[in-house]
Amino acid sequence: MIEEKNIITVVIVDDEESIRTLVQATLEGPECRVLLAANGHEALALAHSARPQAIVLDWMMPSMSGLEFLRRLMSDPAVNHIPVVMLTAMGQEKDRQAALDAGAKAFLMKPFSPLQLVGIVQKTVNPGNGDGTAESANGRAARA
């Protein structure tokens, strides 16, 4: 039986229900509980109430962009330790750099490989179990 302390919680933030469902199906299992947020406001509330071990975040969302969410999360000492994986269709190098500069630990482009997403989330949650890097969308490593 899996002990409660081994179960991680991941919040998925995306305004598209189909993407939330796909990411949930990719990550959820005996060792991973997934919580869903349709926007940045819901995600900030979940960050405070659920204290997740990671957040998978879309960039382009109405009312609060993923980048604005990241800035708010990083400016809040109560939750700024939560690692964020940016999962987005924004694919230029300047976008990747903006996300990392705002506080994302990793960056992955849509469409994404489910196996790559699982690996990046695992490395983000357990940085000591890898080489200290998380992969970015273009295959290069981005320091976590």
N, CA, C and O atoms as CSV, one atom per row, in Angstrom:
chain,resi,resn,atom,element,x,y,z
A,1,MET,N,N,0.842,-1.190,0.000
A,1,MET,CA,C,0.000,0.000,0.000
A,1,MET,C,C,0.877,1.241,0.000
A,1,MET,O,O,1.871,1.287,0.725
A,2,ILE,N,N,0.541,2.226,-0.780
A,2,ILE,CA,C,1.311,3.459,-0.885
A,2,ILE,C,C,0.989,4.348,0.317
A,2,ILE,O,O,-0.175,4.571,0.650
A,3,GLU,N,N,2.033,4.845,0.951
A,3,GLU,CA,C,1.835,5.754,2.070
A,3,GLU,C,C,1.383,7.108,1.536
A,3,GLU,O,O,1.769,7.510,0.439
A,4,GLU,N,N,0.563,7.809,2.317
A,4,GLU,CA,C,0.022,9.111,1.923
A,4,GLU,C,C,1.131,10.092,1.573
A,4,GLU,O,O,0.966,10.895,0.655
A,5,LYS,N,N,2.257,10.049,2.280
A,5,LYS,CA,C,3.322,11.023,2.045
A,5,LYS,C,C,3.973,10.879,0.665
A,5,LYS,O,O,4.631,11.807,0.195
A,6,ASN,N,N,3.795,9.728,0.018
A,6,ASN,CA,C,4.388,9.512,-1.298
A,6,ASN,C,C,3.507,10.012,-2.435
A,6,ASN,O,O,3.936,10.025,-3.589
A,7,ILE,N,N,2.294,10.418,-2.128
A,7,ILE,CA,C,1.389,10.910,-3.161
A,7,ILE,C,C,1.650,12.399,-3.380
A,7,ILE,O,O,1.601,13.198,-2.445
A,8,ILE,N,N,1.929,12.752,-4.635
A,8,ILE,CA,C,2.136,14.167,-4.947
A,8,ILE,C,C,0.847,14.754,-5.506
A,8,ILE,O,O,0.014,14.043,-6.068
A,9,THR,N,N,0.702,16.042,-5.343
A,9,THR,CA,C,-0.442,16.760,-5.886
A,9,THR,C,C,0.056,17.712,-6.965
A,9,THR,O,O,0.999,18.474,-6.749
A,10,VAL,N,N,-0.583,17.662,-8.122
A,10,VAL,CA,C,-0.242,18.529,-9.240
A,10,VAL,C,C,-1.506,19.283,-9.661
A,10,VAL,O,O,-2.562,18.682,-9.857
A,11,VAL,N,N,-1.385,20.600,-9.796
A,11,VAL,CA,C,-2.491,21.411,-10.305
A,11,VAL,C,C,-2.266,21.643,-11.790
A,11,VAL,O,O,-1.182,22.049,-12.206
A,12,ILE,N,N,-3.296,21.382,-12.586
A,12,ILE,CA,C,-3.249,21.624,-14.030
A,12,ILE,C,C,-4.100,22.855,-14.314
A,12,ILE,O,O,-5.280,22.903,-13.965
A,13,VAL,N,N,-3.482,23.856,-14.957
A,13,VAL,CA,C,-4.165,25.114,-15.236
A,13,VAL,C,C,-4.222,25.321,-16.743
A,13,VAL,O,O,-3.200,25.549,-17.389
A,14,ASP,N,N,-5.429,25.238,-17.293
A,14,ASP,CA,C,-5.612,25.462,-18.727
A,14,ASP,C,C,-7.070,25.829,-18.953
A,14,ASP,O,O,-7.959,25.227,-18.350
A,15,ASP,N,N,-7.325,26.798,-19.804
A,15,ASP,CA,C,-8.704,27.204,-20.070
A,15,ASP,C,C,-9.421,26.231,-21.000
A,15,ASP,O,O,-10.644,26.298,-21.127
A,16,GLU,N,N,-8.693,25.335,-21.647
A,16,GLU,CA,C,-9.300,24.350,-22.541
A,16,GLU,C,C,-9.513,23.037,-21.785
A,16,GLU,O,O,-8.562,22.396,-21.339
A,17,GLU,N,N,-10.783,22.657,-21.655
A,17,GLU,CA,C,-11.117,21.446,-20.903
A,17,GLU,C,C,-10.449,20.200,-21.486
A,17,GLU,O,O,-10.017,19.321,-20.740
A,18,SER,N,N,-10.362,20.123,-22.816
A,18,SER,CA,C,-9.760,18.942,-23.447
A,18,SER,C,C,-8.285,18.795,-23.070
A,18,SER,O,O,-7.799,17.677,-22.894
A,19,ILE,N,N,-7.580,19.901,-22.948
A,19,ILE,CA,C,-6.173,19.845,-22.550
A,19,ILE,C,C,-6.056,19.448,-21.081
A,19,ILE,O,O,-5.209,18.632,-20.719
A,20,ARG,N,N,-6.912,20.030,-20.235
A,20,ARG,CA,C,-6.904,19.648,-18.807
A,20,ARG,C,C,-7.128,18.145,-18.660
A,20,ARG,O,O,-6.442,17.478,-17.885
A,21,THR,N,N,-8.097,17.621,-19.415
A,21,THR,CA,C,-8.419,16.192,-19.344
A,21,THR,C,C,-7.255,15.338,-19.830
A,21,THR,O,O,-6.943,14.315,-19.219
A,22,LEU,N,N,-6.609,15.746,-20.921
A,22,LEU,CA,C,-5.468,15.003,-21.459
A,22,LEU,C,C,-4.298,15.000,-20.471
A,22,LEU,O,O,-3.697,13.956,-20.222
A,23,VAL,N,N,-3.983,16.152,-19.918
A,23,VAL,CA,C,-2.871,16.230,-18.963
A,23,VAL,C,C,-3.218,15.436,-17.698
A,23,VAL,O,O,-2.356,14.764,-17.132
A,24,GLN,N,N,-4.465,15.512,-17.262
A,24,GLN,CA,C,-4.892,14.740,-16.096
A,24,GLN,C,C,-4.703,13.243,-16.354
A,24,GLN,O,O,-4.156,12.534,-15.509
A,25,ALA,N,N,-5.149,12.764,-17.511
A,25,ALA,CA,C,-5.004,11.345,-17.854
A,25,ALA,C,C,-3.537,10.948,-17.944
A,25,ALA,O,O,-3.178,9.812,-17.636
A,26,THR,N,N,-2.693,11.875,-18.362
A,26,THR,CA,C,-1.262,11.609,-18.482
A,26,THR,C,C,-0.591,11.471,-17.120
A,26,THR,O,O,0.262,10.603,-16.935
A,27,LEU,N,N,-0.968,12.323,-16.161
A,27,LEU,CA,C,-0.258,12.388,-14.884
A,27,LEU,C,C,-0.897,11.603,-13.745
A,27,LEU,O,O,-0.194,11.076,-12.883
A,28,GLU,N,N,-2.229,11.523,-13.736
A,28,GLU,CA,C,-2.918,10.966,-12.576
A,28,GLU,C,C,-2.679,9.467,-12.443
A,28,GLU,O,O,-2.700,8.728,-13.427
A,29,GLY,N,N,-2.454,9.036,-11.211
A,29,GLY,CA,C,-2.235,7.628,-10.926
A,29,GLY,C,C,-2.114,7.423,-9.436
A,29,GLY,O,O,-2.406,8.334,-8.661
A,30,PRO,N,N,-1.685,6.239,-9.016
A,30,PRO,CA,C,-1.603,5.933,-7.589
A,30,PRO,C,C,-0.679,6.871,-6.802
A,30,PRO,O,O,-0.861,7.060,-5.599
A,31,GLU,N,N,0.291,7.445,-7.470
A,31,GLU,CA,C,1.241,8.312,-6.772
A,31,GLU,C,C,1.065,9.786,-7.113
A,31,GLU,O,O,1.854,10.623,-6.675
A,32,CYS,N,N,0.030,10.112,-7.895
A,32,CYS,CA,C,-0.171,11.502,-8.300
A,32,CYS,C,C,-1.657,11.860,-8.294
A,32,CYS,O,O,-2.458,11.283,-9.029
A,33,ARG,N,N,-1.996,12.818,-7.453
A,33,ARG,CA,C,-3.358,13.361,-7.405
A,33,ARG,C,C,-3.354,14.630,-8.248
A,33,ARG,O,O,-2.459,15.465,-8.114
A,34,VAL,N,N,-4.340,14.772,-9.104
A,34,VAL,CA,C,-4.422,15.919,-10.000
A,34,VAL,C,C,-5.632,16.772,-9.625
A,34,VAL,O,O,-6.735,16.263,-9.425
A,35,LEU,N,N,-5.398,18.085,-9.535
A,35,LEU,CA,C,-6.463,19.051,-9.325
A,35,LEU,C,C,-6.523,19.947,-10.552
A,35,LEU,O,O,-5.490,20.277,-11.135
A,36,LEU,N,N,-7.724,20.340,-10.944
A,36,LEU,CA,C,-7.908,21.090,-12.186
A,36,LEU,C,C,-8.342,22.522,-11.917
A,36,LEU,O,O,-9.161,22.785,-11.036
A,37,ALA,N,N,-7.776,23.443,-12.693
A,37,ALA,CA,C,-8.157,24.850,-12.635
A,37,ALA,C,C,-8.328,25.349,-14.066
A,37,ALA,O,O,-7.492,25.088,-14.930
A,38,ALA,N,N,-9.425,26.072,-14.303
A,38,ALA,CA,C,-9.710,26.573,-15.642
A,38,ALA,C,C,-9.095,27.933,-15.907
A,38,ALA,O,O,-9.113,28.412,-17.041
A,39,ASN,N,N,-8.542,28.571,-14.857
A,39,ASN,CA,C,-7.934,29.893,-15.029
A,39,ASN,C,C,-6.950,30.167,-13.888
A,39,ASN,O,O,-6.848,29.401,-12.930
A,40,GLY,N,N,-6.243,31.266,-14.020
A,40,GLY,CA,C,-5.222,31.619,-13.036
A,40,GLY,C,C,-5.780,31.905,-11.655
A,40,GLY,O,O,-5.133,31.603,-10.651
A,41,HIS,N,N,-6.970,32.480,-11.589
A,41,HIS,CA,C,-7.574,32.794,-10.287
A,41,HIS,C,C,-7.873,31.515,-9.510
A,41,HIS,O,O,-7.579,31.427,-8.318
A,42,GLU,N,N,-8.463,30.519,-10.190
A,42,GLU,CA,C,-8.726,29.231,-9.552
A,42,GLU,C,C,-7.412,28.574,-9.120
A,42,GLU,O,O,-7.329,27.986,-8.042
A,43,ALA,N,N,-6.404,28.680,-9.956
A,43,ALA,CA,C,-5.119,28.048,-9.658
A,43,ALA,C,C,-4.442,28.688,-8.448
A,43,ALA,O,O,-3.855,27.981,-7.628
A,44,LEU,N,N,-4.516,30.011,-8.324
A,44,LEU,CA,C,-3.932,30.661,-7.143
A,44,LEU,C,C,-4.637,30.197,-5.875
A,44,LEU,O,O,-3.989,29.965,-4.854
A,45,ALA,N,N,-5.951,30.060,-5.931
A,45,ALA,CA,C,-6.693,29.569,-4.772
A,45,ALA,C,C,-6.262,28.141,-4.426
A,45,ALA,O,O,-6.070,27.817,-3.254
A,46,LEU,N,N,-6.110,27.287,-5.444
A,46,LEU,CA,C,-5.666,25.912,-5.205
A,46,LEU,C,C,-4.228,25.862,-4.688
A,46,LEU,O,O,-3.897,25.021,-3.852
A,47,ALA,N,N,-3.388,26.746,-5.175
A,47,ALA,CA,C,-2.005,26.786,-4.683
A,47,ALA,C,C,-1.989,27.030,-3.180
A,47,ALA,O,O,-1.191,26.430,-2.460
A,48,HIS,N,N,-2.861,27.902,-2.710
A,48,HIS,CA,C,-2.930,28.208,-1.278
A,48,HIS,C,C,-3.607,27.101,-0.481
A,48,HIS,O,O,-3.151,26.766,0.612
A,49,SER,N,N,-4.683,26.530,-1.006
A,49,SER,CA,C,-5.456,25.560,-0.223
A,49,SER,C,C,-4.896,24.146,-0.288
A,49,SER,O,O,-4.912,23.436,0.717
A,50,ALA,N,N,-4.400,23.720,-1.450
A,50,ALA,CA,C,-3.955,22.339,-1.629
A,50,ALA,C,C,-2.452,22.153,-1.469
A,50,ALA,O,O,-1.988,21.027,-1.283
A,51,ARG,N,N,-1.691,23.229,-1.537
A,51,ARG,CA,C,-0.224,23.162,-1.442
A,51,ARG,C,C,0.362,22.069,-2.341
A,51,ARG,O,O,0.996,21.132,-1.856
A,52,PRO,N,N,0.145,22.196,-3.654
A,52,PRO,CA,C,0.621,21.159,-4.575
A,52,PRO,C,C,2.147,21.122,-4.655
A,52,PRO,O,O,2.828,22.088,-4.313
A,53,GLN,N,N,2.660,19.993,-5.112
A,53,GLN,CA,C,4.098,19.850,-5.314
A,53,GLN,C,C,4.536,20.389,-6.672
A,53,GLN,O,O,5.725,20.611,-6.898
A,54,ALA,N,N,3.571,20.603,-7.584
A,54,ALA,CA,C,3.884,21.172,-8.897
A,54,ALA,C,C,2.611,21.730,-9.532
A,54,ALA,O,O,1.494,21.344,-9.188
A,55,ILE,N,N,2.823,22.651,-10.468
A,55,ILE,CA,C,1.732,23.227,-11.252
A,55,ILE,C,C,2.115,23.122,-12.722
A,55,ILE,O,O,3.219,23.503,-13.112
A,56,VAL,N,N,1.195,22.601,-13.537
A,56,VAL,CA,C,1.363,22.567,-14.997
A,56,VAL,C,C,0.468,23.668,-15.536
A,56,VAL,O,O,-0.747,23.643,-15.339
A,57,LEU,N,N,1.075,24.640,-16.222
A,57,LEU,CA,C,0.415,25.900,-16.528
A,57,LEU,C,C,0.406,26.229,-18.015
A,57,LEU,O,O,1.435,26.155,-18.688
A,58,ASP,N,N,-0.776,26.594,-18.518
A,58,ASP,CA,C,-0.908,27.121,-19.873
A,58,ASP,C,C,-0.544,28.612,-19.862
A,58,ASP,O,O,-0.694,29.274,-18.835
A,59,TRP,N,N,-0.082,29.129,-20.963
A,59,TRP,CA,C,0.281,30.538,-21.051
A,59,TRP,C,C,-0.915,31.391,-21.460
A,59,TRP,O,O,-1.242,32.377,-20.799
A,60,MET,N,N,-1.569,30.998,-22.564
A,60,MET,CA,C,-2.624,31.841,-23.148
A,60,MET,C,C,-3.984,31.480,-22.553
A,60,MET,O,O,-4.621,30.506,-22.955
A,61,MET,N,N,-4.410,32.292,-21.583
A,61,MET,CA,C,-5.704,32.110,-20.939
A,61,MET,C,C,-6.360,33.469,-20.767
A,61,MET,O,O,-5.665,34.473,-20.608
A,62,PRO,N,N,-7.695,33.519,-20.796
A,62,PRO,CA,C,-8.381,34.797,-20.588
A,62,PRO,C,C,-8.290,35.254,-19.134
A,62,PRO,O,O,-8.099,34.436,-18.234
A,63,SER,N,N,-8.420,36.510,-18.917
A,63,SER,CA,C,-8.434,37.211,-17.623
A,63,SER,C,C,-7.084,37.245,-16.905
A,63,SER,O,O,-6.735,38.277,-16.333
A,64,MET,N,N,-6.326,36.173,-16.914
A,64,MET,CA,C,-4.979,36.183,-16.338
A,64,MET,C,C,-4.123,35.216,-17.149
A,64,MET,O,O,-4.380,34.013,-17.165
A,65,SER,N,N,-3.119,35.741,-17.812
A,65,SER,CA,C,-2.241,34.883,-18.607
A,65,SER,C,C,-1.396,34.008,-17.679
A,65,SER,O,O,-1.269,34.280,-16.485
A,66,GLY,N,N,-0.830,32.964,-18.255
A,66,GLY,CA,C,0.070,32.117,-17.479
A,66,GLY,C,C,1.260,32.892,-16.958
A,66,GLY,O,O,1.732,32.637,-15.850
A,67,LEU,N,N,1.752,33.840,-17.747
A,67,LEU,CA,C,2.887,34.652,-17.310
A,67,LEU,C,C,2.504,35.532,-16.115
A,67,LEU,O,O,3.285,35.666,-15.173
A,68,GLU,N,N,1.318,36.128,-16.149
A,68,GLU,CA,C,0.846,36.923,-15.021
A,68,GLU,C,C,0.639,36.042,-13.795
A,68,GLU,O,O,0.964,36.451,-12.680
A,69,PHE,N,N,0.097,34.831,-13.988
A,69,PHE,CA,C,-0.056,33.885,-12.877
A,69,PHE,C,C,1.306,33.600,-12.240
A,69,PHE,O,O,1.453,33.635,-11.019
A,70,LEU,N,N,2.295,33.319,-13.086
A,70,LEU,CA,C,3.647,33.035,-12.582
A,70,LEU,C,C,4.182,34.196,-11.744
A,70,LEU,O,O,4.735,33.984,-10.665
A,71,ARG,N,N,4.018,35.406,-12.234
A,71,ARG,CA,C,4.496,36.583,-11.496
A,71,ARG,C,C,3.805,36.698,-10.141
A,71,ARG,O,O,4.450,36.995,-9.135
A,72,ARG,N,N,2.504,36.464,-10.116
A,72,ARG,CA,C,1.763,36.530,-8.844
A,72,ARG,C,C,2.193,35.417,-7.900
A,72,ARG,O,O,2.386,35.646,-6.706
A,73,LEU,N,N,2.343,34.214,-8.438
A,73,LEU,CA,C,2.775,33.079,-7.610
A,73,LEU,C,C,4.156,33.344,-7.019
A,73,LEU,O,O,4.375,33.139,-5.825
A,74,MET,N,N,5.078,33.795,-7.848
A,74,MET,CA,C,6.451,34.011,-7.401
A,74,MET,C,C,6.575,35.174,-6.415
A,74,MET,O,O,7.532,35.222,-5.644
A,75,SER,N,N,5.628,36.104,-6.428
A,75,SER,CA,C,5.695,37.238,-5.508
A,75,SER,C,C,5.024,36.943,-4.168
A,75,SER,O,O,5.031,37.787,-3.271
A,76,ASP,N,N,4.449,35.756,-4.030
A,76,ASP,CA,C,3.747,35.373,-2.798
A,76,ASP,C,C,4.596,34.377,-2.017
A,76,ASP,O,O,4.719,33.222,-2.426
A,77,PRO,N,N,5.189,34.807,-0.888
A,77,PRO,CA,C,6.079,33.920,-0.128
A,77,PRO,C,C,5.416,32.628,0.353
A,77,PRO,O,O,6.111,31.651,0.632
A,78,ALA,N,N,4.098,32.609,0.453
A,78,ALA,CA,C,3.411,31.409,0.925
A,78,ALA,C,C,3.417,30.287,-0.116
A,78,ALA,O,O,3.292,29.115,0.239
A,79,VAL,N,N,3.559,30.636,-1.390
A,79,VAL,CA,C,3.452,29.627,-2.456
A,79,VAL,C,C,4.561,29.721,-3.509
A,79,VAL,O,O,4.547,28.958,-4.475
A,80,ASN,N,N,5.502,30.623,-3.350
A,80,ASN,CA,C,6.497,30.826,-4.410
A,80,ASN,C,C,7.513,29.691,-4.543
A,80,ASN,O,O,8.340,29.707,-5.454
A,81,HIS,N,N,7.458,28.720,-3.653
A,81,HIS,CA,C,8.340,27.554,-3.730
A,81,HIS,C,C,7.791,26.459,-4.650
A,81,HIS,O,O,8.507,25.513,-4.980
A,82,ILE,N,N,6.518,26.582,-5.068
A,82,ILE,CA,C,5.886,25.546,-5.885
A,82,ILE,C,C,6.443,25.615,-7.307
A,82,ILE,O,O,6.324,26.653,-7.959
A,83,PRO,N,N,7.045,24.540,-7.796
A,83,PRO,CA,C,7.587,24.566,-9.155
A,83,PRO,C,C,6.488,24.547,-10.208
A,83,PRO,O,O,5.460,23.887,-10.052
A,84,VAL,N,N,6.734,25.292,-11.289
A,84,VAL,CA,C,5.755,25.426,-12.368
A,84,VAL,C,C,6.371,24.935,-13.678
A,84,VAL,O,O,7.492,25.296,-14.036
A,85,VAL,N,N,5.604,24.102,-14.379
A,85,VAL,CA,C,5.960,23.649,-15.720
A,85,VAL,C,C,5.029,24.388,-16.679
A,85,VAL,O,O,3.811,24.218,-16.616
A,86,MET,N,N,5.591,25.199,-17.558
A,86,MET,CA,C,4.800,25.926,-18.546
A,86,MET,C,C,4.565,24.991,-19.730
A,86,MET,O,O,5.515,24.511,-20.349
A,87,LEU,N,N,3.288,24.735,-20.042
A,87,LEU,CA,C,2.891,23.877,-21.155
A,87,LEU,C,C,2.067,24.744,-22.099
A,87,LEU,O,O,0.930,25.095,-21.787
A,88,THR,N,N,2.638,25.092,-23.259
A,88,THR,CA,C,2.028,26.123,-24.079
A,88,THR,C,C,2.296,25.942,-25.567
A,88,THR,O,O,3.218,25.233,-25.970
A,89,ALA,N,N,1.474,26.594,-26.364
A,89,ALA,CA,C,1.693,26.640,-27.803
A,89,ALA,C,C,2.684,27.741,-28.183
A,89,ALA,O,O,3.129,27.810,-29.328
A,90,MET,N,N,3.026,28.594,-27.231
A,90,MET,CA,C,4.004,29.669,-27.476
A,90,MET,C,C,5.378,29.011,-27.589
A,90,MET,O,O,5.892,28.475,-26.607
A,91,GLY,N,N,5.968,29.051,-28.772
A,91,GLY,CA,C,7.152,28.238,-28.978
A,91,GLY,C,C,8.434,28.945,-29.354
A,91,GLY,O,O,9.437,28.282,-29.619
A,92,GLN,N,N,8.441,30.258,-29.386
A,92,GLN,CA,C,9.671,30.941,-29.747
A,92,GLN,C,C,10.634,30.982,-28.561
A,92,GLN,O,O,10.219,30.893,-27.405
A,93,GLU,N,N,11.896,31.114,-28.859
A,93,GLU,CA,C,12.917,31.168,-27.809
A,93,GLU,C,C,12.644,32.287,-26.815
A,93,GLU,O,O,12.852,32.112,-25.614
A,94,LYS,N,N,12.177,33.442,-27.303
A,94,LYS,CA,C,11.894,34.562,-26.397
A,94,LYS,C,C,10.758,34.217,-25.434
A,94,LYS,O,O,10.744,34.696,-24.300
A,95,ASP,N,N,9.802,33.388,-25.878
A,95,ASP,CA,C,8.706,32.952,-25.015
A,95,ASP,C,C,9.226,32.017,-23.924
A,95,ASP,O,O,8.885,32.161,-22.750
A,96,ARG,N,N,10.049,31.066,-24.328
A,96,ARG,CA,C,10.649,30.133,-23.365
A,96,ARG,C,C,11.438,30.907,-22.317
A,96,ARG,O,O,11.325,30.645,-21.120
A,97,GLN,N,N,12.231,31.855,-22.778
A,97,GLN,CA,C,13.057,32.633,-21.851
A,97,GLN,C,C,12.195,33.490,-20.929
A,97,GLN,O,O,12.504,33.619,-19.745
A,98,ALA,N,N,11.127,34.073,-21.451
A,98,ALA,CA,C,10.226,34.885,-20.617
A,98,ALA,C,C,9.592,34.031,-19.525
A,98,ALA,O,O,9.470,34.473,-18.382
A,99,ALA,N,N,9.189,32.812,-19.869
A,99,ALA,CA,C,8.586,31.915,-18.873
A,99,ALA,C,C,9.602,31.534,-17.807
A,99,ALA,O,O,9.287,31.556,-16.617
A,100,LEU,N,N,10.806,31.189,-18.216
A,100,LEU,CA,C,11.845,30.822,-17.243
A,100,LEU,C,C,12.222,32.018,-16.378
A,100,LEU,O,O,12.421,31.876,-15.172
A,101,ASP,N,N,12.321,33.193,-16.988
A,101,ASP,CA,C,12.646,34.410,-16.225
A,101,ASP,C,C,11.563,34.742,-15.206
A,101,ASP,O,O,11.860,35.268,-14.133
A,102,ALA,N,N,10.301,34.435,-15.537
A,102,ALA,CA,C,9.189,34.719,-14.628
A,102,ALA,C,C,9.110,33.703,-13.487
A,102,ALA,O,O,8.399,33.925,-12.507
A,103,GLY,N,N,9.840,32.590,-13.612
A,103,GLY,CA,C,9.867,31.633,-12.515
A,103,GLY,C,C,9.529,30.205,-12.874
A,103,GLY,O,O,9.581,29.335,-12.004
A,104,ALA,N,N,9.181,29.924,-14.132
A,104,ALA,CA,C,8.903,28.535,-14.510
A,104,ALA,C,C,10.172,27.700,-14.372
A,104,ALA,O,O,11.273,28.168,-14.663
A,105,LYS,N,N,10.005,26.476,-13.929
A,105,LYS,CA,C,11.137,25.557,-13.795
A,105,LYS,C,C,11.391,24.781,-15.079
A,105,LYS,O,O,12.495,24.286,-15.304
A,106,ALA,N,N,10.362,24.677,-15.922
A,106,ALA,CA,C,10.502,23.952,-17.180
A,106,ALA,C,C,9.486,24.501,-18.170
A,106,ALA,O,O,8.521,25.164,-17.791
A,107,PHE,N,N,9.721,24.211,-19.445
A,107,PHE,CA,C,8.904,24.748,-20.537
A,107,PHE,C,C,8.707,23.628,-21.547
A,107,PHE,O,O,9.676,23.022,-22.005
A,108,LEU,N,N,7.452,23.353,-21.896
A,108,LEU,CA,C,7.144,22.303,-22.855
A,108,LEU,C,C,6.095,22.817,-23.824
A,108,LEU,O,O,5.091,23.400,-23.415
A,109,MET,N,N,6.333,22.597,-25.114
A,109,MET,CA,C,5.412,23.077,-26.138
A,109,MET,C,C,4.296,22.085,-26.425
A,109,MET,O,O,4.493,20.871,-26.371
A,110,LYS,N,N,3.105,22.632,-26.735
A,110,LYS,CA,C,1.996,21.845,-27.264
A,110,LYS,C,C,2.174,21.780,-28.775
A,110,LYS,O,O,2.625,22.766,-29.358
A,111,PRO,N,N,1.854,20.702,-29.426
A,111,PRO,CA,C,1.486,19.426,-28.829
A,111,PRO,C,C,2.689,18.810,-28.126
A,111,PRO,O,O,3.835,19.033,-28.518
A,112,PHE,N,N,2.414,18.036,-27.087
A,112,PHE,CA,C,3.486,17.513,-26.258
A,112,PHE,C,C,3.461,15.988,-26.228
A,112,PHE,O,O,2.448,15.353,-26.519
A,113,SER,N,N,4.587,15.435,-25.873
A,113,SER,CA,C,4.697,13.997,-25.663
A,113,SER,C,C,4.283,13.708,-24.220
A,113,SER,O,O,4.869,14.271,-23.296
A,114,PRO,N,N,3.292,12.848,-24.006
A,114,PRO,CA,C,2.903,12.515,-22.639
A,114,PRO,C,C,4.081,11.990,-21.795
A,114,PRO,O,O,4.210,12.332,-20.620
A,115,LEU,N,N,4.928,11.163,-22.406
A,115,LEU,CA,C,6.084,10.639,-21.658
A,115,LEU,C,C,7.044,11.757,-21.269
A,115,LEU,O,O,7.603,11.743,-20.172
A,116,GLN,N,N,7.237,12.721,-22.162
A,116,GLN,CA,C,8.114,13.840,-21.855
A,116,GLN,C,C,7.517,14.679,-20.724
A,116,GLN,O,O,8.248,15.122,-19.839
A,117,LEU,N,N,6.206,14.903,-20.738
A,117,LEU,CA,C,5.564,15.664,-19.673
A,117,LEU,C,C,5.731,14.960,-18.330
A,117,LEU,O,O,6.072,15.597,-17.333
A,118,VAL,N,N,5.495,13.660,-18.299
A,118,VAL,CA,C,5.667,12.901,-17.054
A,118,VAL,C,C,7.097,13.051,-16.551
A,118,VAL,O,O,7.313,13.302,-15.366
A,119,GLY,N,N,8.068,12.900,-17.434
A,119,GLY,CA,C,9.471,13.024,-17.046
A,119,GLY,C,C,9.812,14.396,-16.503
A,119,GLY,O,O,10.526,14.511,-15.507
A,120,ILE,N,N,9.311,15.435,-17.145
A,120,ILE,CA,C,9.593,16.801,-16.696
A,120,ILE,C,C,8.952,17.068,-15.342
A,120,ILE,O,O,9.577,17.676,-14.472
A,121,VAL,N,N,7.714,16.623,-15.152
A,121,VAL,CA,C,7.060,16.819,-13.854
A,121,VAL,C,C,7.819,16.056,-12.769
A,121,VAL,O,O,8.031,16.585,-11.678
A,122,GLN,N,N,8.227,14.826,-13.054
A,122,GLN,CA,C,8.990,14.053,-12.068
A,122,GLN,C,C,10.296,14.752,-11.704
A,122,GLN,O,O,10.640,14.839,-10.525
A,123,LYS,N,N,11.024,15.249,-12.699
A,123,LYS,CA,C,12.280,15.963,-12.434
A,123,LYS,C,C,12.042,17.251,-11.661
A,123,LYS,O,O,12.862,17.652,-10.835
A,124,THR,N,N,10.907,17.899,-11.939
A,124,THR,CA,C,10.582,19.158,-11.268
A,124,THR,C,C,10.236,18.921,-9.807
A,124,THR,O,O,10.640,19.691,-8.934
A,125,VAL,N,N,9.490,17.859,-9.542
A,125,VAL,CA,C,9.083,17.545,-8.173
A,125,VAL,C,C,10.243,16.953,-7.377
A,125,VAL,O,O,10.387,17.231,-6.186
A,126,ASN,N,N,11.062,16.142,-8.028
A,126,ASN,CA,C,12.195,15.478,-7.369
A,126,ASN,C,C,13.501,15.837,-8.070
A,126,ASN,O,O,14.092,14.985,-8.734
A,127,PRO,N,N,13.965,17.084,-7.938
A,127,PRO,CA,C,15.156,17.496,-8.687
A,127,PRO,C,C,16.410,16.714,-8.319
A,127,PRO,O,O,17.329,16.628,-9.133
A,128,GLY,N,N,16.477,16.147,-7.134
A,128,GLY,CA,C,17.647,15.378,-6.722
A,128,GLY,C,C,17.741,14.023,-7.374
A,128,GLY,O,O,18.785,13.374,-7.303
A,129,ASN,N,N,16.657,13.574,-8.018
A,129,ASN,CA,C,16.654,12.257,-8.642
A,129,ASN,C,C,17.121,12.281,-10.082
A,129,ASN,O,O,17.193,11.238,-10.733
A,130,GLY,N,N,17.441,13.468,-10.585
A,130,GLY,CA,C,17.911,13.585,-11.967
A,130,GLY,C,C,19.224,14.315,-11.971
A,130,GLY,O,O,19.986,14.245,-11.007
A,131,ASP,N,N,19.495,15.021,-13.057
A,131,ASP,CA,C,20.744,15.752,-13.182
A,131,ASP,C,C,20.592,17.228,-12.859
A,131,ASP,O,O,21.496,18.020,-13.128
A,132,GLY,N,N,19.429,17.613,-12.270
A,132,GLY,CA,C,19.229,19.011,-11.899
A,132,GLY,C,C,18.701,19.874,-13.022
A,132,GLY,O,O,18.654,21.098,-12.900
A,133,THR,N,N,18.304,19.247,-14.115
A,133,THR,CA,C,17.773,20.026,-15.222
A,133,THR,C,C,16.393,19.517,-15.598
A,133,THR,O,O,16.038,18.365,-15.349
A,134,ALA,N,N,15.648,20.387,-16.188
A,134,ALA,CA,C,14.366,19.999,-16.775
A,134,ALA,C,C,14.438,20.348,-18.246
A,134,ALA,O,O,15.002,21.378,-18.615
A,135,GLU,N,N,13.873,19.501,-19.087
A,135,GLU,CA,C,13.975,19.744,-20.520
A,135,GLU,C,C,13.072,20.873,-20.948
A,135,GLU,O,O,11.978,21.049,-20.411
A,136,SER,N,N,13.525,21.623,-21.902
A,136,SER,CA,C,12.680,22.655,-22.497
A,136,SER,C,C,12.105,22.101,-23.788
A,136,SER,O,O,12.452,21.001,-24.219
A,137,ALA,N,N,11.233,22.868,-24.392
A,137,ALA,CA,C,10.509,22.403,-25.567
A,137,ALA,C,C,11.424,22.082,-26.736
A,137,ALA,O,O,11.109,21.201,-27.536
A,138,ASN,N,N,12.534,22.764,-26.854
A,138,ASN,CA,C,13.389,22.550,-28.021
A,138,ASN,C,C,14.475,21.528,-27.770
A,138,ASN,O,O,15.422,21.424,-28.550
A,139,GLY,N,N,14.350,20.751,-26.663
A,139,GLY,CA,C,15.286,19.684,-26.427
A,139,GLY,C,C,16.499,20.090,-25.603
A,139,GLY,O,O,17.211,19.231,-25.084
A,140,ARG,N,N,16.738,21.383,-25.479
A,140,ARG,CA,C,17.845,21.823,-24.642
A,140,ARG,C,C,17.394,21.810,-23.200
A,140,ARG,O,O,16.199,21.886,-22.916
A,141,ALA,N,N,18.325,21.718,-22.308
A,141,ALA,CA,C,17.977,21.690,-20.881
A,141,ALA,C,C,17.863,23.102,-20.343
A,141,ALA,O,O,18.627,23.995,-20.709
A,142,ALA,N,N,16.906,23.277,-19.478
A,142,ALA,CA,C,16.740,24.554,-18.773
A,142,ALA,C,C,16.959,24.294,-17.299
A,142,ALA,O,O,16.256,23.467,-16.717
A,143,ARG,N,N,17.884,24.955,-16.688
A,143,ARG,CA,C,18.202,24.724,-15.278
A,143,ARG,C,C,16.991,24.880,-14.401
A,143,ARG,O,O,16.254,25.860,-14.504
A,144,ALA,N,N,16.788,23.908,-13.539
A,144,ALA,CA,C,15.653,23.975,-12.596
A,144,ALA,C,C,16.042,24.735,-11.356
A,144,ALA,O,O,15.225,24.898,-10.450
